[in-house]
Amino acid sequence: MKKLFKYTISGMTCVLLLTFVGTSTASELVWAPINPSFTGGLWYNAQWLMSSAQAQNRHVKSTSGYRQTNPMEDFTNNLNRQLFSRLTSKILDEAFGEETTVPLQAGQYVVGDYTMDITTNGGITVVITDNITGNQTTVTVPYY
């Protein structure tokens, strides 16, 4: 009797499982092209695909072109940058009261194409003149 009950329960479980398997549904697989060049492709993907391709293209010439450098111009530019940097440091050290071994001297400095007139009365005033264009910039740094 116990065996009959066991077989009946097992049979009913199998029937229920098979019933659920028979009622499962599936949908149709649909493929659509992404590229707008293909028939059926989405037209609004064109810009994204083009920008992606251009970003990956390593065979495009640089738009800036090759610029041949002159070693003397490079040297002059680097020297001018260093002089401007040192003068800026000296002005800031003087303005903030830091002790320096050589104090900032008021006067006129010519660096490359620029002339700087420095005065130190009540603050530091620097008038920078571009000798080529004649444009002037005035910077006033108060003492702290």
C-alpha positions in Angstrom: 0.0 0.0 0.0 2.8 2.3 0.8 4.5 1.5 -2.5 1.3 2.2 -4.4 0.9 5.6 -2.7 4.6 6.4 -3.5 4.1 5.5 -7.1 0.9 7.6 -7.4 2.6 10.7 -5.9 5.6 10.2 -8.2 3.3 9.8 -11.3 1.3 12.9 -10.4 4.5 15.0 -10.0 5.7 13.9 -13.4 2.4 14.7 -15.0 2.4 18.2 -13.4 6.0 18.9 -14.5 5.2 17.7 -18.1 2.1 19.9 -18.2 4.2 23.0 -17.3 6.8 22.2 -19.9 4.1 21.9 -22.6 2.7 25.3 -21.8 6.0 27.3 -22.1 6.2 29.8 -24.9 9.0 31.3 -26.8 9.2 34.4 -29.0 10.7 34.7 -32.5 14.3 35.8 -32.7 14.6 39.0 -34.7 17.8 40.5 -36.0 17.9 44.0 -37.4 21.1 45.7 -38.9 22.5 48.6 -37.0 24.5 50.1 -39.8 22.5 52.5 -41.9 24.2 51.3 -45.1 22.3 48.0 -44.9 18.7 47.8 -45.9 16.7 48.2 -42.7 19.5 49.9 -40.8 18.6 52.7 -38.5 19.5 56.1 -40.0 20.1 57.8 -36.6 23.1 55.5 -35.9 25.1 57.0 -38.8 26.7 59.9 -36.9 27.7 57.6 -34.0 29.2 55.0 -36.3 31.1 57.6 -38.3 32.6 59.3 -35.2 33.5 55.9 -33.7 35.3 54.9 -37.0 37.2 58.2 -37.2 38.3 57.9 -33.5 39.8 54.4 -34.3 41.4 55.4 -37.6 45.1 55.6 -37.1 45.9 56.3 -40.8 44.6 59.8 -40.9 47.2 62.6 -41.3 47.5 65.0 -38.5 45.7 68.3 -39.2 48.4 70.3 -37.5 51.1 69.1 -40.0 54.8 68.7 -39.3 56.4 71.9 -38.1 60.1 72.1 -38.5 61.7 73.7 -35.4 64.6 76.0 -35.4 67.0 75.2 -32.5 67.9 78.8 -32.0 64.3 79.9 -31.8 63.6 77.1 -29.3 66.6 78.2 -27.2 65.5 81.8 -27.2 61.9 81.0 -26.3 63.1 78.7 -23.4 65.5 81.4 -22.2 62.8 84.0 -22.3 60.4 81.7 -20.4 63.0 81.1 -17.7 63.7 84.8 -17.3 60.0 85.6 -17.0 59.6 82.8 -14.4 62.5 84.1 -12.3 61.3 87.6 -12.5 57.8 86.5 -11.4 59.3 84.6 -8.5 61.4 87.6 -7.5 58.3 90.0 -7.6 56.2 87.6 -5.5 59.0 87.0 -3.0 59.4 90.8 -2.6 55.6 91.4 -2.4 55.1 88.8 0.4 58.1 90.0 2.4 60.2 86.9 2.0 63.8 87.4 2.6 66.0 87.3 -0.5 69.7 87.6 -0.8 69.3 90.1 -3.7 66.4 92.5 -3.5 64.3 93.3 -6.5 65.7 96.3 -8.4 63.4 98.8 -9.9 64.2 99.6 -13.5 63.7 98.5 -17.1 64.2 95.0 -18.2 64.2 93.8 -21.9 63.3 90.2 -22.4 63.0 89.1 -26.0 60.3 91.2 -27.6 59.1 92.6 -24.3 60.1 95.5 -22.2 59.2 95.5 -18.5 59.3 98.7 -16.4 59.3 97.9 -12.7 58.6 100.4 -9.9 58.5 99.7 -6.2 56.7 102.6 -4.5 53.9 101.4 -2.1 53.7 98.2 -4.1 55.2 96.6 -7.1 54.0 97.9 -10.5 55.1 96.1 -13.6 54.3 97.6 -17.0 54.9 95.1 -19.8 55.2 96.5 -23.3 55.2 94.3 -26.4 57.8 96.0 -28.6 56.4 94.5 -31.8 52.7 95.6 -31.4 53.1 98.3 -28.8 50.4 96.7 -26.5 50.9 97.3 -22.8 49.8 95.4 -19.7 50.1 96.8 -16.2 50.2 94.6 -13.2 50.2 96.0 -9.6 51.1 93.8 -6.7 50.7 95.3 -3.2 53.1 94.5 -0.4 51.7 92.1 2.2 
